[in-house]
Amino acid sequence: MGTASSLVSPGEVIEDGYGGEGGEACVIPVEVKPKARLLRSSFRRGPRVIGASFKSTGSVDLEYAAEYERLRKEYEIFRVSKNNEISSMQKKEAKLDDENKRLRAELQALQKTYQKILREREGALEAKYQAMERASTFEHDRDKVKRQFKIFRETKEKEIQDLLRAKRELEAKLQQLQAQGIMVYNPDDSDSDDNRPTVTPAGTQCESWVGGPLGSEPSMGSMMQLQQTLRGPEMAHSLIDVEGPFANVSRDDWEAAVASLLLLSPHVSQALSSNTVRCYLISSPDTQEELAAFTKTYSSRLQRLCEARGHFYLNVSFPEEHAASFSLERRREMEKSSVCVLLLKSSLSSSAVEDAEEAFVRNPDGRPLVVYLRTDGGQGLPEPTRLLLERVNAADTAAKVQVVDHSGSAEEGAAMIFSQLEKVIKQLLGLEGADGDAKDSGAEECADEDWGDVLWDLHDEQEQCEAFQQACCTSSPLGLQKYLDRLNDMVAAPPPTPPLLLSGGPGSGKSLLLSKWIELQQKTSPNTLVLYHLVGRPLSTSSEPVLLIKRLTVKLLQHLWSVAGLSMEPSKILEDFPRWLERLSARHHGNIMIIIDSIDQIQNAERHMKWLIDPLPVNVRVVVSVNVETCPHTWRLWPTLHMEPLSPREVRSMVGSEFQDLEVQLSKDQEKRLEQHCRSASACSALYVTLLARLLSSCRGRWTLEKLLEQCLLCQDTMSLYRLALQVTLDSLSSQRDRHTTTEMLCLVWASRNGVSESEILELIPDLEFPVLSSVLQQLSKLRILTLVGGLIRFHHLQAWEAVRQEFLSGGDRAVPYRDKLILYFNQKLSQQEVCWRTADELPWLLQQQGEKEELQLVLLNLLVSQDLYKRGRFWELLCYWQCVGKDRGSMAAQYFEALRCYEQSCQGEDSMRRLAGLYETLGRFLRDLGLVSQAVAPLQRSLEIRETALDPDHPSVARSLHQLAGVYVHWRKYEGAEQLYRQALQISENAYGGEHASVARELEALAVLYQKQNKYEEAEKLRKRSVRIRQKTAHQKGHMYGFTLLRRRALQLEELTLGNESADCAKTLNELGVLYYLQNNLEAARGFLSRSLEMRQRVLGPEHPDCAQSLNNLAALHSERREYQAAEDLYQRALELRKAALSPDHPSLAYTLKHLAMLYKRRGKLEKAVPLYELALDIRQKSFGAKHPSVATALVNLAVIYCQLKKHEEALPLYQRALRVYEDTLGPSHPRVGETLKNLAVLSYEEGDFEKAAELYKRAMEIKEAEPSLVCGTAPSRHSSNGDTFSLRGPALIPQTPR
């Protein structure tokens, strides 16, 4: 107990002595009732005693203390309980937070799954709709085919019944006549062969096939012979012994010759470096006046001459004051030059002497050479000049140097140089305008070009070929063999297979791998048809999907020997490509490869390449390459070959190869640092390592090797390394002006669509001198920044393009001034009426990029620009430009027609009117292809009126207008008017060219199609047969579809390669030359080259080498063609002995020689000698290919034909039946070879008297034949062997083969 003073006053802090927390004292209102005694004591009277109140006060204090203690305990209990509740709630809150996080994670996963399912659902719906569309199209086509087949079947059954009825009636009449004792004419007793049902011998002309000068045997599916006699339908056994269109040329030589022709771009000379005529001018100090006058006055004329033929022209000259510092550039430009001109007077500089020695003395046969010699007043030449001319004259053993001797003014001398150069350049371009025959030939070729439909852009084709050749020539130490082997294994997988996907990061070497693989396929599998397309950067011409598909379609039609039915409508092109592919795969006797590199760079690739998801034919394989990041989702399920990053060993190999021939070498420490740096994913790609190695190997100036290595190690990706390479290149230039011009050149190339040519760069940047340009281009080309393709400077890789943008054009519209500069340049060309393919390619695209729609519309209304785009097949591009300016097709046609009328008012003279007629005709064809047939009539009629008025009513151009106008009448079903126009065009063509010209065949074919539409089948068949005979005859004269001019150019190029020393390659080239001249029907020249090839091979390789057997085989074919059969037989025997000694007994080449010798025996009527050879050839093929291979079936048919000729029908029947089974199992029941075999079986059944079985077999054969696609030349022969030999033994086989 205590006193009142011990009580705690309110507000004081109470400390807990037991370790608890202190608290604050507060007043607690407690109501206390006073006790009675306390009340009584309060009323007592008397004095108050102080001590008397302590007792009562202490009792109250005790009561308060007890109450306080009780309350304190309750408070403590309450506080503890609440603290416990709070802690439990905190635990629950933490638990709820964990649960909330888990639920959120599950929700996010569910959302991702939902989005994925939603995308898959959308993809499935789209695939469903596409499948429904295809199903509806298939059902429509199926119903149509069923109806046609029903009509055909009923018609043929009726015809067969009529034939059988007529046969029975004739046999009954024959018996009656014999019973009456009347002598009946027996065809077997006649000396005439017209009515004799015999097998047509090789080389014999028949109604459906006119053998050309080579007398080839009838080929399967195209040269079948059906001779009808008085006894009813009787067919000759068809032979399948043909090696391509020329029976006597061996398969290997034919394939090599055709492959070399296909690799050569049409109208492109091999003497031109990258589509550019480079004129190297070597001048002395005292001939600078002539050089200046020539450059100023005549260079532009030569440039227009080259641009009119689709080439560039460039003057190459090094001023004397700078020549010494550009010695490497001079030597390199000398190697690339197309023609070299030496200008001499009295004095000579050291650089001029060096260049003259290199071009005129050491390598006089490398290019055309011209010497301009200026003499003044009979003065003698100085000693150095005279000695140089003597050395040039001594080296000119072939008398090819053309000398221009002049003593007049400098301007006259420049004119003489121009005159001589003009002749040389025309020869380089194939114009050959020096003689009249060449002019006529050129005019005829031009006329043929005007006739045909739009085919392809030769510039795009050359760009593809040149880009492919550059990739093939790249020597890379990369370990590509493992990828090549895996790619071969994937391609050889059993069909059907989806497209094969080659994936990898940017710069991983996908393009290089595909190019090497294509080159390998062309070498090891010449029978495989390889179609490739290398896609460039986005928005370039090569990335346009419609142009890509059109190019591949034209390539397919090339091998179908037809361009009929090729539509220019963009949607139709994309839709028809799978059908053309299916058609060619059914006719092609080998494999077909389609390779598209960087397909993900194509605009809307997944939408435009829908044909990739459809099932491919069994002998077709498609390989595409993509970047891993940009690969479409639906393509990731295809079989994929992924290119891995480079290993440390490959990195060391690539870096070491760049430093191999240099004095500067990396130290061990530098190599170690470099190897460690290239271990990251972004620094171990092939492009990065190549660029790094070349950058280090080119260090010079202020960039020491160590400093450059440090900067390279700071670059973590290819983009930053490219930017460093740009900085190093600019620092290596000597002046600020050179650095500025180089930067401007890079920005101009970046701003263009397809690149800029060297001549255009020099015109766009007047301050840039050619020596500096040559040096800079060499440096940038070495660093993989720029490259020269098709005469155009462009970026080597997309990352180089992006690096230039980041380095010079980042931020704002810094590219606009460069595009404006290009627009101004091409507008100047347009104002001067110099519309070449470059202006049409670049100017509309630049205006579209700048958004200048009004200017774009004005350019499109320039008729020369639109005509150039249309004639090069840029149909889709024209439509896109018009859509950009907001015009539909109807308003576009109206504006074109109005522009033509305005242009017509300014036309005067015959040439301008002829050009105007061509513009009207182009507009009419363009509108017809657009589907605006009614609007196409007016320009076509106007073209006809102008040609009849300005030229002559009988001019061949009038026939072209009539032909185009007749096509419109056919579309309107006005057949009578169309027939009249076609016949008028036919008459004009016959009067102008004669009855055996291709123009006449074209009109005959058009009339045949017209009669067929009118159900006049007999008249149509007569015209078609005549057209086929003309086309086949002209095809033999022109070397088939490739053209006589192209064959001649290729032969001349090969002749240049045979001027060196004797070697196996030179002998091979001579052999190819002989084959090419053979194809031109120049047998004397072919004999000379083939004989030289044989002699060289015997000297170099030895007389027992297998290559000598090839030359012997070709010489034997030549003698057989000249009907020198005994000499041919001796040569075939020698070739057979060589191959028997050098090759294994079951080698396929042995079978080829046996077959050729057997054919010779058969041609000479020695059938008994031919039989064992055919039997041995059959045995070899069975061992080589297996019993179920089509080549074995072909050998069975050939042997069966011989048995039938020997009347051994019982032995021939099982051979035919076995061959039929093999053909049906491997090629399908509708293949043309099945039809041929059925027809042969029908002949055999007919000869044995089983007429009903013969009719049934013949009916099946005709159904297969009529199901074949009709071509412009009838059913054209395949350029490949039709005996099954086209399946490669070295490349991957696409069609499964039965094991031996």
Salt bridges, closest charged atoms under 4 A:
GLU67 OE2 - ARG70 NH2 1.93
GLU69 OE2 - ARG72 NH2 2.56
GLU74 OE2 - ARG70 NH1 2.87
GLU76 OE1 - ARG79 NH2 2.59
GLU85 OE1 - LYS82 NZ 3.56
GLU99 OE2 - ARG102 NH2 2.11
GLU106 OE2 - ARG102 NH1 2.62
ASP141 OD1 - HIS140 ND1 3.60
ASP143 OD1 - ARG142 NE 3.82
GLU157 OE2 - LYS1259 NZ 3.21
GLU159 OE1 - LYS156 NZ 3.48
ASP162 OD2 - LYS158 NZ 3.35
ASP162 OD1 - ARG165 NH1 2.81
GLU171 OE2 - LYS167 NZ 2.58
ASP193 OD1 - ARG196 NH1 3.20
GLU207 OE2 - LYS1025 NZ 3.22
GLU217 OE1 - LYS1162 NZ 3.63
GLU217 OE2 - ARG1163 NH2 3.69
GLU234 OE1 - ARG231 NH2 2.58
ASP241 OD2 - LYS1162 NZ 3.16
GLU243 OE2 - LYS1155 NZ 2.41
ASP252 OD1 - ARG251 NH2 3.11
GLU255 OE1 - ARG1279 NH1 3.53
GLU255 OE2 - HIS1280 ND1 3.06
GLU290 OE2 - ARG374 NH1 2.61
GLU333 OE1 - ARG278 NH2 2.89
GLU333 OE2 - LYS336 NZ 3.80
GLU354 OE1 - ARG330 NH2 2.82
ASP355 OD1 - ARG330 NH2 3.22
GLU357 OE2 - ARG391 NE 2.50
GLU358 OE1 - ARG362 NH1 3.27
ASP376 OD2 - LYS345 NZ 3.10
ASP376 OD1 - ARG374 NE 3.80
GLU383 OE2 - ARG386 NH2 2.47
GLU390 OE2 - ARG386 NH1 2.62
GLU422 OE2 - LYS426 NZ 3.97
GLU432 OE1 - ARG1048 NH2 3.75
GLU444 OE2 - HIS997 NE2 3.20
ASP448 OD2 - LYS1038 NZ 3.47
GLU449 OE2 - HIS267 NE2 3.73
ASP450 OD1 - LYS871 NZ 3.92
ASP450 OD2 - ARG960 NH2 3.87
ASP457 OD2 - ARG872 NH1 2.27
ASP457 OD2 - ARG874 NH2 2.96
ASP460 OD2 - ARG874 NH2 3.19
GLU461 OE1 - ARG551 NE 2.89
GLU461 OE2 - LYS555 NZ 2.81
GLU463 OE2 - ARG794 NH1 2.91
GLU519 OE2 - LYS523 NZ 3.75
GLU544 OE2 - ARG753 NH2 3.25
GLU569 OE2 - ARG889 NH2 3.02
GLU575 OE2 - ARG579 NH2 3.27
ASP576 OD1 - ARG579 NH1 3.64
ASP614 OD1 - ARG134 NH1 3.52
GLU658 OE2 - ARG694 NE 3.36
ASP669 OD2 - ARG673 NH1 3.64
GLU675 OE2 - ARG652 NH1 3.04
GLU675 OE2 - ARG679 NH2 3.72
GLU706 OE2 - ARG673 NH1 3.01
ASP731 OD2 - ARG702 NH2 2.62
GLU744 OE1 - HIS740 NE2 3.86
GLU744 OE2 - LYS821 NZ 2.28
GLU758 OE1 - ARG278 NH1 2.76
GLU760 OE1 - ARG838 NH2 3.03
GLU763 OE1 - LYS829 NZ 3.94
GLU769 OE2 - ARG737 NH2 3.62
GLU802 OE2 - ARG805 NH2 2.35
GLU807 OE1 - ARG723 NE 2.76
GLU834 OE2 - ARG304 NH1 3.94
GLU834 OE1 - LYS829 NZ 3.62
ASP841 OD1 - ARG872 NH2 2.75
ASP841 OD1 - ARG874 NH1 3.00
GLU842 OE2 - ARG838 NH1 3.15
ASP868 OD2 - ARG872 NE 2.88
GLU877 OE2 - ARG753 NH1 2.61
GLU877 OE1 - ARG874 NH1 2.93
GLU904 OE2 - ARG942 NH2 2.10
GLU910 OE2 - ARG914 NH2 2.89
GLU921 OE1 - ARG947 NH1 2.43
ASP929 OD1 - ARG928 NE 3.66
GLU945 OE1 - ARG942 NH1 3.10
GLU979 OE2 - ARG983 NE 3.61
GLU990 OE2 - ARG1026 NH2 2.85
GLU1003 OE2 - HIS963 ND1 3.12
GLU1005 OE2 - ARG1024 NH1 2.72
GLU1062 OE2 - ARG1099 NH2 2.58
GLU1072 OE2 - ARG1050 NH2 3.84
GLU1084 OE2 - ARG1122 NH1 2.93
ASP1107 OD2 - HIS1105 ND1 3.78
GLU1124 OE1 - HIS1119 ND1 2.50
GLU1124 OE2 - ARG1122 NE 3.32
GLU1129 OE1 - ARG1164 NH1 2.86
GLU1129 OE1 - LYS1166 NZ 3.97
ASP1179 OD2 - LYS1183 NZ 3.37
GLU1224 OE2 - ARG1260 NH2 3.25
GLU1247 OE1 - HIS237 NE2 3.91
GLU1247 OE1 - HIS1209 NE2 3.14
GLU1266 OE2 - LYS156 NZ 3.80
GLU1268 OE1 - ARG587 NH1 3.43
ASP1285 OD2 - LYS1155 NZ 3.94
ASP1285 OD2 - ARG1181 NH2 2.91
